[in-house]
Structure formats: structure tokens, C-alpha cells
């Protein structure tokens, strides 16, 4: 009896998995076609300027004995 339950569960699991994959494909494929046909917006590239790093640490001098 347990073997039948496992087989039915595995078959239903595979069926649901394939149904979800097909559903996701259809949802992605049915996306807005107007976005694909329009000219792409060009986004400028921003460059960060390298800054000099300064530390807020006091330089302590150790006195030698």
C-alpha cells in the first residue's frame, strides 16, 4: 500500500512541476511586446572619483627606554 502512495505522490509531483514550468514560461513569454519594439534607453555610465583616504587616528610616538 505504501508503494502505491509513493508512486502516486511522485507522479503528481512531476505533473505539478512541469505544469509550473510551462506556466512560468507562458507568463514570461506573454510579457509586454511594446518594450521589445521600442528603442532602448541609454543610461550614462557614472565613474567614481578616487579620493585620498585619510585616517582619523593620532600618531603616537613611543619613547624608547
Helices and strands as residue ranges (DSSP letters): H 2-29, H 33-37
